[in-house]
Amino acid sequence: MCIGIPAQVESVTPGFALCRSRHGLQRVRTALVGEVQPGDWLLLFLDSAQERIDAARAAEIEATQALLTAGLATQETPFALPSRMSREELLALSSGT
């Protein structure tokens, strides 16, 4: 399974961008997203930019990854897992009622 990491472009060279993410600086290929500029946000998979995103989406992904990291560190999840929900909770979750 691959998890996309949001990163902000710091500098650009033809076909590549130097991006900063929660994991530090990384040189990534930009062939799939086209021309990028410093300040742009990208969603990275391994060493390649797969999608352009905005700052709000980057923050949302970062927050979700922080929750998952916290859950893995404590062996507890800070949110309800579907396997721990009642039938009624699952129905409400899936139908919006």
C-alpha positions as CSV (number, residue, x, y, z in Angstrom):
1,M,0.0,0.0,0.0
2,C,1.3,3.5,-0.9
3,I,0.4,6.5,1.2
4,G,0.6,9.9,-0.5
5,I,2.7,12.5,1.3
6,P,1.9,16.2,0.8
7,A,5.0,18.4,0.1
8,Q,5.6,22.0,-0.8
9,V,7.9,22.8,-3.7
10,E,11.0,24.7,-2.7
11,S,12.9,24.8,-6.0
12,V,12.6,23.5,-9.5
13,T,14.9,22.0,-12.2
14,P,13.7,20.6,-15.5
15,G,11.6,17.5,-14.7
16,F,12.2,17.6,-11.0
17,A,11.4,19.6,-7.9
18,L,13.0,19.8,-4.5
19,C,10.1,19.5,-2.0
20,R,9.8,19.8,1.8
21,S,7.5,17.4,3.6
22,R,7.2,16.1,7.2
23,H,10.0,13.8,6.2
24,G,12.4,16.6,5.2
25,L,13.7,17.6,1.7
26,Q,13.2,15.2,-1.2
27,R,13.9,15.5,-4.9
28,V,10.9,14.2,-6.9
29,R,10.0,13.7,-10.5
30,T,7.3,16.1,-11.8
31,A,6.5,14.5,-15.2
32,L,3.0,13.5,-14.2
33,V,2.0,16.9,-12.9
34,G,3.7,19.2,-15.4
35,E,5.4,22.4,-14.7
36,V,5.5,23.4,-11.0
37,Q,6.6,26.6,-9.2
38,P,8.1,27.1,-5.7
39,G,5.3,27.3,-3.2
40,D,3.1,24.8,-5.1
41,W,1.8,21.8,-3.1
42,L,2.1,18.2,-4.5
43,L,1.0,14.8,-3.3
44,L,4.0,12.5,-3.5
45,F,4.2,8.7,-3.8
46,L,7.7,7.4,-3.4
47,D,9.9,9.7,-5.5
48,S,7.3,11.1,-7.9
49,A,4.7,13.8,-7.7
50,Q,1.3,12.3,-8.6
51,E,-1.1,15.2,-8.1
52,R,-1.3,18.9,-7.5
53,I,-3.1,19.8,-4.3
54,D,-3.9,23.1,-2.5
55,A,-2.7,24.1,1.0
56,A,-6.0,23.2,2.6
57,R,-5.9,19.6,1.2
58,A,-2.2,19.3,2.3
59,A,-3.1,20.3,5.8
60,E,-6.1,17.8,5.9
61,I,-3.8,14.9,4.7
62,E,-1.1,15.9,7.3
63,A,-3.7,15.9,10.1
64,T,-5.0,12.5,9.1
65,Q,-1.5,11.1,8.9
66,A,-0.8,12.6,12.4
67,L,-3.8,10.8,13.8
68,L,-2.7,7.5,12.2
69,T,0.9,8.0,13.5
70,A,-0.5,8.7,17.0
71,G,-2.6,5.6,16.9
72,L,0.3,3.4,15.8
73,A,2.5,4.8,18.5
74,T,0.0,4.0,21.3
75,Q,-1.6,1.0,19.8
76,E,-4.9,2.9,20.3
77,T,-6.8,4.8,17.7
78,P,-8.0,8.3,18.5
79,F,-11.1,7.6,16.4
80,A,-13.7,4.8,16.2
81,L,-12.8,1.9,14.0
82,P,-15.6,0.3,12.0
83,S,-14.8,-3.1,13.6
84,R,-15.7,-1.6,17.0
85,M,-18.9,0.1,15.9
86,S,-22.4,-1.2,16.5
87,R,-24.7,-2.1,13.6
88,E,-26.6,1.1,14.1
89,E,-23.4,3.2,14.1
90,L,-22.3,1.6,10.9
91,L,-25.7,2.1,9.2
92,A,-25.7,5.8,10.3
93,L,-22.1,6.2,9.0
94,S,-22.9,4.6,5.6
95,S,-26.3,6.2,5.0
96,G,-25.8,9.5,6.5
97,T,-28.8,9.2,8.8
